[in-house]
């Protein structure tokens, strides 16, 4: 069982929420048929400092891989994590176009 839920707000916006922390989320935009852009991450102030942002990041990676897609990021938090994560070279796209 996944520890997160996917909410599609429209055809190209995807929101990931953790089951245990539903007030926190990560939003992505589908840029084309197989590339998502992580546009924002929000962690409830009462829950900060517990690694929830990293759990959202891992859930995003799980979702992107399940879609046979790739991602890039404009959210500074996600950019920092992705730039340090050597395990995602197959799905992390730093330049589009």
RODO-2510 file (C-alpha; in nm, 4 decimals, decimal comma):
residues 97
     n   res          X          Y          Z
     1     x     0,0000     0,0000     0,0000
     2     x     0,1278     0,3449    -0,0928
     3     x     0,1810     0,5981     0,1820
     4     x     0,0557     0,8817    -0,0384
     5     x    -0,2451     0,9935    -0,2405
     6     x    -0,2512     1,1484    -0,5854
     7     x    -0,4960     1,4275    -0,6601
     8     x    -0,5233     1,5500    -1,0168
     9     x    -0,6537     1,9048    -1,0097
    10     x    -0,6917     1,9193    -1,3857
    11     x    -0,5326     1,7486    -1,6824
    12     x    -0,1821     1,8688    -1,6051
    13     x    -0,1535     1,9456    -1,2300
    14     x    -0,0803     1,6612    -0,9889
    15     x    -0,0768     1,6998    -0,6111
    16     x     0,0886     1,4407    -0,3877
    17     x    -0,0272     1,4203    -0,0253
    18     x     0,1097     1,1858     0,2388
    19     x    -0,1539     0,9783     0,4161
    20     x    -0,0015     1,0513     0,7565
    21     x     0,0473     1,4260     0,6917
    22     x    -0,2465     1,5380     0,4714
    23     x    -0,1826     1,9099     0,5301
    24     x     0,1508     1,8862     0,3458
    25     x     0,1842     1,8399    -0,0283
    26     x     0,3988     1,8513    -0,3382
    27     x     0,2612     1,9886    -0,6666
    28     x     0,3791     1,8946    -1,0139
    29     x     0,2781     2,0105    -1,3562
    30     x     0,2804     1,7766    -1,6538
    31     x     0,4808     1,9651    -1,9162
    32     x     0,4374     1,7184    -2,1993
    33     x     0,3451     1,3541    -2,2373
    34     x     0,6205     1,2259    -2,0088
    35     x     0,7912     1,5092    -1,8167
    36     x     0,6639     1,6521    -1,4899
    37     x     0,7933     1,9681    -1,3247
    38     x     0,7971     1,9826    -0,9440
    39     x     0,6667     2,3343    -0,8901
    40     x     0,6123     2,3575    -0,5143
    41     x     0,6417     2,1756    -0,1857
    42     x     0,4544     2,2707     0,1298
    43     x     0,4979     2,1219     0,4766
    44     x     0,2608     2,2275     0,7524
    45     x     0,4566     2,4480     0,9980
    46     x     0,3549     2,2205     1,2887
    47     x     0,5182     1,9233     1,1138
    48     x     0,8423     2,0795     0,9901
    49     x     1,1760     1,9300     1,0825
    50     x     1,0496     1,5709     1,0677
    51     x     1,1680     1,4811     0,7165
    52     x     0,8242     1,5226     0,5589
    53     x     0,9658     1,7134     0,2629
    54     x     1,1960     1,4219     0,1881
    55     x     0,9026     1,1807     0,2142
    56     x     0,7142     1,3942    -0,0377
    57     x     1,0215     1,3876    -0,2642
    58     x     1,0424     1,0068    -0,2417
    59     x     0,6699     0,9779    -0,3138
    60     x     0,7153     1,2014    -0,6165
    61     x     0,9946     0,9771    -0,7453
    62     x     0,7763     0,6716    -0,6929
    63     x     0,4894     0,8329    -0,8831
    64     x     0,7073     0,9566    -1,1708
    65     x     0,8613     0,6117    -1,2108
    66     x     0,5167     0,4473    -1,1985
    67     x     0,4153     0,6698    -1,4901
    68     x     0,7295     0,5791    -1,6901
    69     x     0,8009     0,9510    -1,6927
    70     x     1,0819     1,1924    -1,6099
    71     x     1,0866     1,5124    -1,4061
    72     x     1,2566     1,8423    -1,3636
    73     x     1,2076     2,0956    -1,0854
    74     x     1,1686     2,4634    -1,0218
    75     x     1,0945     2,4194    -0,6495
    76     x     1,4261     2,5049    -0,4775
    77     x     1,3815     2,2316    -0,2149
    78     x     1,3320     1,9640    -0,4805
    79     x     1,6166     2,1011    -0,6953
    80     x     1,8543     2,0724    -0,3977
    81     x     1,7511     1,7139    -0,3261
    82     x     1,7558     1,6074    -0,6910
    83     x     2,0964     1,7627    -0,7588
    84     x     2,2432     1,5510    -0,4769
    85     x     2,0567     1,2284    -0,5602
    86     x     2,2695     1,0108    -0,7871
    87     x     2,0018     0,7389    -0,8004
    88     x     1,7702     0,9422    -1,0242
    89     x     1,9915     1,0140    -1,3252
    90     x     1,7564     0,8070    -1,5402
    91     x     1,4521     1,0259    -1,4626
    92     x     1,5876     1,3718    -1,3675
    93     x     1,5957     1,6172    -1,6563
    94     x     1,7743     1,9445    -1,5852
    95     x     1,7081     2,1028    -1,9261
    96     x     1,3957     2,0784    -2,1364
    97     x     1,3789     2,1487    -2,5038
***
